[in-house]
Amino acid sequence: MAGASSSRPVRGVLADETTRFTIRGLPEKSHPVGPIEDMPRWAARAGRRVSWLEEMNMHRPEHCRPTAFRLFAEQIPVLDTTDGLLNAAIAISMHAIGDVDPAAVDARLQAMADQVTNRVRSNQPQALLAHLHDYLFEELGFRGNADNYYTADNSYLPRVLEQRSGIPISLCLIYKVVAERVGLQVEGVNAPGHFLARVFSADDVLIVDPFFLGSVLTEAEMFARVEQVTGRAVPRSAEYLAASTHAQWLSRMLVNLQHVFATQERRTDLAAMSELQSLLDYSLY
């Protein structure tokens, strides 16, 4: 993987759906995605005074690479932070890529943010946004991988950074991390069949599509873009502009990979992503 290692410490799908899951030794449950707690309620109800990680150590994965599973589990208590989201996404890639260095991925993203910061002569959001887009989409050429959309590499953050292309949800994560490190506020937009970024400034809110070279969309254009991507009509409803929680963000990444692996009959990898999905779902309750 490109990018130098650093001693800098690692920074530490749909809202209305329910998912069934089973962790060995725990009862099968069915729950919607909900708020995150530092200690799962099921552990509190059992009266066990153990940490979240100690609890997870009792339930090691059968299919997911242990280092990936553990890093993913470590992010659960801090999943409301961008660093928690980033590291959980890195953990997903670690199942398939054995030599991923999370600190190096973090350093590479920070170097990208530093490049933008060094070019800006003012802290005005418009200037930050202009330099951010010029660097990410014009100079580096980040864009959607429309020619080979259904490949797992499009969901693995280290691969997306190397090839500078991916699917909407991974490109939006890179955009969010770099944008926030230069001083912008960004959230994911949980649109059906597509994923976008919403950028806030002092007097404006912009919808950005990193898959299409960072194009800035009006609300009407956003609905048209979703219809273009999905090939179906989308009701003009505010629910399709809803912000994505970090748990929903990760769940959509995992569901995308489960779809890829199911289609390719990669049963072990499918089971590994299901284990991470189960870990995410069970941690919320």
C-alpha positions in Angstrom: 0.0 0.0 0.0 1.3 3.4 -0.9 2.0 5.9 1.9 4.6 6.1 4.5 4.2 4.8 8.0 3.8 7.3 10.8 4.3 7.3 14.5 1.2 9.5 14.7 -1.5 7.6 16.7 -4.5 6.3 15.0 -7.4 8.6 15.5 -9.6 7.2 17.6 -28.4 0.5 6.1 -31.1 1.9 6.0 -32.6 3.5 9.0 -36.0 1.7 8.8 -34.7 -1.8 8.2 -34.2 -4.6 10.8 -31.4 -7.1 10.6 -31.2 -10.6 12.1 -28.0 -11.7 13.6 -26.4 -14.2 15.8 -23.1 -14.1 17.8 -21.9 -17.4 19.1 -23.1 -17.9 22.7 -25.6 -15.1 22.5 -29.3 -15.2 21.6 -30.5 -14.4 18.1 -32.2 -11.0 18.0 -33.8 -8.7 15.5 -33.3 -5.0 16.0 -33.4 -1.7 13.9 -30.3 0.4 13.9 -30.4 2.8 16.9 -28.2 4.9 19.1 -24.9 3.8 20.3 -24.0 3.2 24.0 -20.7 2.9 25.7 -21.7 -0.4 27.3 -24.3 -2.6 25.5 -27.5 -3.0 27.5 -27.4 -6.8 27.1 -24.1 -6.8 29.1 -25.5 -4.5 31.8 -28.6 -6.6 32.1 -26.5 -9.7 32.7 -24.8 -7.8 35.5 -21.3 -8.3 34.1 -18.9 -5.6 35.0 -16.6 -6.1 32.0 -15.5 -3.8 29.3 -16.9 -3.9 25.7 -13.6 -5.4 24.4 -13.5 -8.0 27.1 -17.0 -9.0 26.1 -16.0 -9.3 22.5 -12.9 -11.3 23.4 -15.3 -14.0 24.6 -16.8 -14.2 21.1 -13.9 -14.5 18.6 -14.8 -14.6 14.9 -14.9 -17.8 13.0 -14.4 -16.3 9.5 -13.3 -12.7 9.9 -9.5 -12.0 10.3 -9.1 -11.5 14.0 -7.1 -8.2 13.7 -9.9 -6.8 11.6 -12.6 -7.9 14.0 -10.7 -6.5 17.0 -10.1 -3.1 15.4 -13.7 -2.9 14.3 -14.8 -3.8 17.9 -12.5 -1.1 19.3 -14.4 1.6 17.4 -17.8 0.8 18.7 -17.6 3.0 21.8 -16.4 5.9 19.7 -18.4 5.3 16.6 -20.1 8.7 16.9 -16.7 10.3 16.0 -15.3 10.6 12.5 -12.1 8.8 13.7 -14.2 5.9 14.9 -16.0 5.7 11.6 -12.7 5.9 9.7 -11.0 3.2 11.7 -14.0 0.9 11.5 -13.9 1.3 7.7 -10.2 0.5 7.7 -10.9 -2.6 9.8 -13.3 -3.8 7.2 -10.5 -3.7 4.6 -8.1 -5.6 6.9 -10.1 -8.8 6.5 -9.0 -8.9 2.9 -5.7 -7.0 3.0 -3.3 -8.5 5.5 -0.7 -5.7 5.5 -2.9 -2.7 6.2 -1.4 -0.2 8.6 -4.2 1.9 10.0 -1.7 4.6 11.1 -0.3 4.9 7.6 -3.8 5.2 6.1 -4.6 7.9 8.7 -1.3 9.7 7.9 -2.0 9.6 4.2 -5.4 11.3 4.7 -3.8 13.9 7.0 -1.1 14.6 4.3 -4.0 15.2 1.9 -5.6 17.6 4.3 -2.3 19.4 4.9 -1.9 19.9 1.1 -5.3 21.7 1.0 -4.5 23.7 4.2 -1.2 24.9 2.8 -2.8 26.3 -0.3 -5.6 28.3 1.4 -4.9 31.9 2.2 -8.0 32.4 4.3 -10.2 30.3 6.5 -13.4 31.1 4.6 -15.4 28.0 3.9 -15.7 28.9 0.2 -12.0 29.1 -0.1 -11.4 25.8 1.8 -14.1 24.1 -0.4 -12.6 25.4 -3.6 -9.1 24.2 -2.8 -10.4 20.9 -1.5 -12.2 20.1 -4.7 -9.4 21.3 -6.9 -7.0 19.0 -5.0 -9.1 15.9 -4.7 -11.0 15.9 -8.0 -8.8 17.9 -10.4 -5.3 17.2 -9.2 -5.6 13.7 -7.7 -8.5 12.7 -9.9 -10.7 10.9 -7.3 -13.8 9.6 -9.1 -16.4 6.8 -9.2 -15.3 3.4 -10.6 -18.3 3.1 -13.0 -16.5 0.6 -15.2 -15.9 -1.9 -12.5 -18.5 -1.0 -9.9 -19.1 -4.4 -8.3 -15.7 -5.2 -7.0 -14.7 -5.5 -3.4 -11.7 -3.2 -3.8 -14.1 -0.2 -4.3 -15.1 -0.6 -0.6 -11.6 -1.0 0.9 -10.3 2.4 1.9 -6.6 1.6 1.3 -7.4 0.4 -2.2 -9.6 3.4 -2.9 -6.8 5.7 -1.8 -4.4 3.9 -4.1 -6.5 3.7 -7.2 -8.3 7.0 -6.5 -11.6 5.5 -7.5 -14.4 3.6 -5.7 -18.1 3.5 -5.0 -20.0 6.5 -3.6 -19.9 5.5 0.1 -16.1 5.0 0.2 -15.4 8.1 -1.7 -17.7 10.1 0.6 -15.8 8.8 3.6 -12.5 10.0 2.2 -14.1 13.3 1.3 -15.5 13.7 4.8 -12.3 12.9 6.6 -10.1 15.3 4.5 -12.8 18.0 4.5 -13.2 17.9 8.3 -9.4 18.0 8.8 -9.2 21.3 6.9 -12.1 22.8 9.0 -15.3 22.0 7.1 -18.3 20.2 8.6 -19.6 17.2 6.6 -22.2 14.5 7.0 -23.3 11.6 4.8 -26.6 11.7 3.0 -28.4 8.4 3.2 -30.0 8.5 -0.3 -31.6 5.3 -1.7 -29.2 3.6 -4.1 -26.6 6.3 -3.8 -24.6 8.1 -1.2 -23.7 11.8 -1.0 -22.0 14.3 1.2 -23.6 17.4 2.8 -21.2 20.3 3.6 -22.1 23.0 6.0 -20.7 26.5 6.0 -21.7 29.7 7.9 -24.5 30.6 5.5 -24.9 27.7 3.1 -25.5 24.0 2.9 -24.2 22.1 -0.2 -24.8 18.6 -1.4 -21.6 17.1 -3.0 -21.3 13.9 -5.1 -17.7 12.6 -4.9 -18.6 9.8 -7.3 -19.1 12.3 -10.0 -15.9 14.4 -9.5 -17.3 16.3 -6.6 -20.2 17.9 -8.4 -22.3 20.3 -6.3 -26.0 19.6 -6.5 -29.2 21.4 -5.8 -31.9 19.5 -4.0 -33.7 19.0 -7.4 -30.4 17.9 -9.0 -29.8 15.4 -6.2 -33.1 13.6 -6.8 -32.4 13.6 -10.5 -28.9 12.1 -9.8 -30.3 9.4 -7.6 -32.8 8.5 -10.4 -30.0 8.5 -12.9 -27.9 6.1 -10.8 -30.8 3.8 -9.7 -32.9 3.9 -12.8 -36.1 4.3 -10.9 -38.3 7.2 -9.8 -37.6 8.6 -6.3 -40.4 10.5 -4.4 -39.4 14.1 -3.6 -39.4 13.5 0.1 -37.1 14.9 2.9 -36.5 11.4 4.2 -34.3 10.7 1.2 -32.1 13.6 2.2 -31.7 12.3 5.8 -28.2 12.4 7.4 -26.6 9.0 7.7 -25.5 8.0 11.2 -22.1 6.4 11.3 -23.6 3.1 12.2 -25.8 3.3 9.0 -22.7 4.3 7.0 -20.8 1.2 8.1 -23.8 -1.0 7.7 -24.2 0.1 4.1 -20.5 -0.6 3.4 -20.9 -4.1 4.9 -24.2 -4.8 3.0 -22.5 -3.7 -0.3 -19.7 -6.2 0.4 -22.1 -9.0 1.4 -23.9 -8.4 -1.9 -20.6 -8.7 -3.8 -19.5 -11.8 -2.0 -22.9 -13.5 -2.3 -23.0 -12.8 -6.1 -19.4 -14.2 -6.4 -20.2 -17.2 -4.1 -17.4 -16.2 -1.8 -19.0 -17.8 1.2 -16.1 -17.3 3.8 -15.8 -13.6 3.0 -19.6 -13.3 3.1 -19.6 -14.9 6.5 -16.8 -12.6 7.7 -18.8 -9.4 6.7 -21.8 -10.9 8.4 -19.8 -11.3 11.6 -18.8 -7.6 11.5 -22.5 -6.7 10.7 -23.6 -8.7 13.7 -21.0 -7.1 15.9 -22.2 -3.6 14.8 -25.9 -4.5 15.2 -25.5 -6.2 18.6 -23.4 -3.4 20.0 -26.4 -1.0 19.6 -28.6 -2.8 22.0 
